[in-house]
Amino acid sequence: MDDPTVLVTGATGFIGSRLADALVDRGTQVRALTRRPEAYEGPGTAYGGDVGDEASLADALAGVDVAVYLVHSLDREDFEERDAAAARSFGAAAARAGVRQIVYLGGLGDESDDLSAHLRSRREVEGLLGEAGVPVTVLRAAIVVGHGGISWELTRQLVKNLPAMVVPRWTSTRTQPIAIDDVVRYLVGVIGNEDALGQVFEIGGPEAMTYTDMLTIASEVINDRPVPLVRVPVLTPRLSSYWLALVTDVDVTTGRNLIDSMSTEVVVTDQRIRDVVPGEPLDYREAVRRAVSERLQAGESV
């Protein structure tokens, strides 16, 4: 597609705000969907609307070629039902408006695994967005590392606030973290790309590692030393979420929904994205350095 007009949902969020910036820098016509357009101060043109209210989306989607869907409700107990209803509503509104592509950032995870509620919901949303007929391009990712991201904040606050850390068995599960810069690069690369229509791609950094590895490397960057780790055989995700709420500012519901997914291995098994969007992704240590640097530049302590 030549010079597509792009609607970004979640344009005030961790990923959406960076994506909108990147698209505007490329000269793309960007619309930012928000419930409070009068308060929007980011890049692009603000449009009012709610993904859960199909009728409210008509103006925002009129004339749009590509819609980027970056919405989820992890802070709600009923997030699966909410996200399913919103995806169905948004997909129908996009089809009615003649949108030619929906781009969605989902979650990694083998279909044969017993997926957590979080990952199961992400997978369901993939299908519901395209239910009305608009081709959906899906990018599946694990943990996104960058200043302001919830998963990264959990890691940063743990290694910064604790002199030593009790780690349960599920922290030995492998994952494949990806830098926010690479997520944005991949999103930009598939937007309006005919080769990406209707495709599902896996994206990740160059290394698969355990959550213990991630904590150790993050501590080396932030504290100039690895954090001492004490392994315990039993500490369920539910109990872990209450513990996280005590030592970080991430709420219990969000923490539990994230941690529930951490017993599932989420690694890249398909590298086709590199054919569509060439380039080498940043390694985890560099992603951590950039997250720390951006936090300092924002005037916040590490």
ABEGO torsion letter per residue (X at the ends): XBGBBBBBBGAABAAAAAAAAAAAAAGBBBBBBBABAAABABBEBBBBEBAABAAAAAAAABGBABBBBABBAAABAAAAAAAAAAAAAAAAAAAAAGBABBBBBBBBEBAABBBBAAAAAAAAAAAAAAAAGBBBBBBBBBBBBEBGBAAAAAAAAAAAABABBBBBAAAABBBBBBBAAAAAAAAAAABGBAAABGBBBBBBBABBBBAAAAAAAAAAAAAGBBBBBBBBABBBAAAAAAAAAAABABBAAAAAAAAAAAABBBBBABAAAAAABBEBBBBAAAAAAAAAAAAAAAGBBX
